[in-house]
Amino acid sequence: MRVVLGVSGGIAAYKACSVLRLLTEAGHEVTVVPTRAALRFVGAPTWEALSGRPVSAEVWDDVPQVPHVRLGQQADLVLVAPATADLLARAAHGLADDLLTSTLLTARCPVVLAPAMHTEMWTHPATVDNVRTLRDRGVHVIEPASGRLTGADTGPGRLPEPEEIVEAALAAVGRSPAPTGATGDVDLAGRHVVVTAGGTREPLDPVRFLGNRSSGKQGYAVAAEAARRGARVTLVSANAQLAAPAGCDVVDVQTALDLERAVTGLVQEGDVDAVVMAAAVADFRPAHYAEAKIKKTHGAGDESAPTIELVRNPDILAGLVRRRDETGGRDPYLVGFAAETGDGTGDVLSLARAKLERKGCDLLVANEVGADKTFGQDHTTVHLLDPGADEDEVVTVGPATKAHVAEAIWDHVAPLLP
Ligand code: CTP
């Protein structure tokens, strides 16, 4: 594969030497395109020696070869590591004032950016907007790691480890690096999967919402595993305070209605092979949103409490099933999750079986929840229920990590995709 490795001018440029090594050792043909600032950290001879190819930051070198157009057009992958705040800004605004930004404009292959900068720069609204713009255009912007920065300070903004960067970059082009999973398959290459994660929040007034205890960890693990297996992954994330998994496009949502819009919009684009509804979607929302904060008292001696009227939210999963039956069009495989505590009417499995029938999805992943179980925990036990499966055909996984559960889900689903 032809890879352009862009390097912009941050102290983490030295780590790009390891990224380059990993790529060349995996047999890829890598052209390094540093920015002028990057060359102040690591010089051209280093890049040339490690890549075995000439290196330039300028559009003025080797002009008859038109490198500012050719490199981007011919690349199978453009990876920029580290991507500084300045590089993100120039890329977001379509500037082309050096060889790297010109290459970014001409590339039609997957583009992966691995930002590294100080926390203040990463969280500045200008950078946040630039990252959003780039992601909206389909650029994979890897979430930076948290930890020790250049000086004594710590926080998000650190360049992820070279192995993680290479893994995310190869996942973006549907190739698996050294496989780590049970099967090592890239059995989702060429697939587009949508995974929802986290818990929706239904606003009551500008400061309050009705929410739930879902951390988003299981959905994030399902998304990460799908990306590792080569899928294009859109992760619709409801209020999860988690770093974006490598190689996934993240769409942030707040409410059940936002989540419904995002998921149905993606499915209507017509290229979705599977939807995994791991998000905890609020079944109800306040009927009225108060524009101003609801006050405790309205006068001296007023001890009354408000009554909050609720209305039903749409059942998103059931809606996807219905729409599929209506249109008979592209048929995404639909996976539901059942968070059950068990109650007077049945145990977790019997409630899950009833829910599978009610929802009409293709697979239900049932897990037992409670104050100390599953929510926010790293281990869980789940049961995978297919429609029509007998008691002894239910697959039970765990207690296992959420990553292992994610692996088991895709082991089950991948062979069933049309
Ligand atoms: N779900 C959904 N839309 C909703 C509620 C839930 O799409 N309004 C999805 C969830 O993402 C999950 C599955 O439906 O995949 C089951 O969610 P759960 O909360 O366990 O079930 P409910 O349908 O809400 O049923 P109940 O509250 O009666 O248990």
Residues whose N, C-alpha, C, O or C-beta is under 5 A from the ligand:
A	BS01	CTP	M277 A278 A279 A280 V281 A282 D283 N313 P314 D315 I316 L317 V335 G336 F337 A338 A339
